[in-house]
Amino acid sequence: MGVLYWKDANSKLARQYFEAALQQKGSDDELATVLNSYGRFEFGLGNIEQAHNYLQQAVQVAKDDDLLSDCTINLSMIRRHV
């Protein structure tokens, strides 16, 4: 849901949904997916440090190779701006 509100430019509501998603019980890859999306969202808003934190966490918990690759690419992009 956070991604949908993000695309509709409703950052406050998107952030609420991302925060709620982080509280849900799920697999490591589900958590990594939320963290990856939340990191990209924060980066888009110019919150570089927060984006870096979320993406770093995503890389640490991702198990699926494709997801880990995506998270790593996004983290590398953010690191150029830190």
C-alpha positions as CSV (number, residue, x, y, z in Angstrom):
1,M,0.0,0.0,0.0
2,G,2.9,2.4,0.7
3,V,4.1,2.1,-2.8
4,L,0.6,2.9,-4.2
5,Y,0.4,6.1,-2.0
6,W,3.9,7.0,-2.9
7,K,3.0,6.9,-6.6
8,D,0.0,9.1,-5.9
9,A,2.3,11.6,-4.2
10,N,0.8,11.1,-0.8
11,S,4.0,10.8,1.2
12,K,2.4,11.1,4.6
13,L,0.0,8.2,4.0
14,A,2.8,6.2,2.2
15,R,5.0,6.5,5.2
16,Q,2.2,5.3,7.5
17,Y,1.8,2.2,5.4
18,F,5.5,1.5,5.2
19,E,5.8,1.8,9.0
20,A,2.8,-0.5,9.5
21,A,4.3,-3.0,7.0
22,L,7.5,-3.0,9.0
23,Q,5.5,-4.1,12.1
24,Q,4.0,-7.1,10.3
25,K,5.3,-10.6,10.8
26,G,6.7,-12.1,7.6
27,S,9.6,-13.7,6.0
28,D,13.0,-12.1,5.8
29,D,12.4,-11.5,2.1
30,E,9.1,-9.8,2.8
31,L,10.8,-7.5,5.3
32,A,13.7,-6.8,2.8
33,T,11.1,-5.9,0.2
34,V,9.4,-3.4,2.5
35,L,12.8,-2.0,3.6
36,N,14.0,-1.7,0.0
37,S,10.8,0.1,-1.1
38,Y,10.9,2.3,1.9
39,G,14.5,3.2,1.3
40,R,13.7,4.1,-2.3
41,F,10.8,6.2,-1.1
42,E,12.9,8.1,1.4
43,F,15.6,8.7,-1.3
44,G,12.9,10.1,-3.6
45,L,12.0,12.6,-0.8
46,G,15.7,13.6,-0.4
47,N,16.1,11.8,3.0
48,I,19.4,10.2,2.1
49,E,20.5,9.1,5.5
50,Q,17.1,7.4,6.2
51,A,17.2,5.8,2.8
52,H,20.7,4.5,3.4
53,N,19.6,3.0,6.8
54,Y,16.6,1.2,5.3
55,L,18.5,-0.1,2.3
56,Q,21.4,-1.3,4.5
57,Q,18.9,-3.3,6.6
58,A,17.3,-4.7,3.4
59,V,20.7,-6.0,2.2
60,Q,21.3,-7.6,5.6
61,V,18.0,-9.6,5.7
62,A,17.4,-10.4,2.0
63,K,17.8,-14.1,1.2
64,D,16.5,-14.3,-2.4
65,D,19.4,-13.7,-4.9
66,D,17.3,-11.4,-7.2
67,L,16.0,-9.4,-4.2
68,L,19.4,-9.1,-2.7
69,S,20.8,-7.9,-6.0
70,D,18.1,-5.2,-6.3
71,C,18.7,-4.1,-2.7
72,T,22.4,-4.0,-3.3
73,I,22.1,-1.9,-6.4
74,N,19.8,0.6,-4.6
75,L,22.2,0.8,-1.7
76,S,25.1,1.5,-4.1
77,M,23.1,4.3,-5.7
78,I,22.4,5.8,-2.3
79,R,26.0,5.6,-1.2
80,R,27.0,7.9,-4.0
81,H,24.9,10.6,-2.4
82,V,26.0,10.1,1.3
